[in-house]
Amino acid sequence: MPQIDSSKVSRWDLHGRAHVVRVQRTGVRRTIRCDTCGWHRGAQFLPWLKAQEHLAQAHQATVDPARA
């Protein structure tokens, strides 16, 4: 079975622009990187939550396209 080593968190801002933060996994370490502004950070615990927080705070992107 192949191992998934990356995923992404997508959100839209109020102007309809899409913003994406990618979560990459190397062993137990995870790195989150924003495609919009280049921001990146290491995150061992809850990287998807930290990605959502970045999108909300830095880009005001809070609309989940999966739920829209």
Residue, then its C-alpha position, 0 to 999 in steps of 0.5 A: m500500500p502506498q504511503i501518503d506523504s503530502s496533503k493540502v488545506s484549501r480555503w477561499d477568501l471573501h473575494g473568491r480567491a483560492h488559498v492553499v497550504r500544503v502539508q508534507r510529511t517526512g517520517v514523523r516530522r511535518t512541514i506546512r507551506c503556503d502557496t500564496c505567500g511562501w510562509h512555512r513552518g515545521a509542525q509535529f502536532l496538528p499541522w492541518l489545524k495550524a494550516q487553517e489558522h494561517l489561512a484565516q489570519a494571514h489571508q482571511a480565507t475561511v470558506d471551505p470549498a468542500r462545504a460550499 
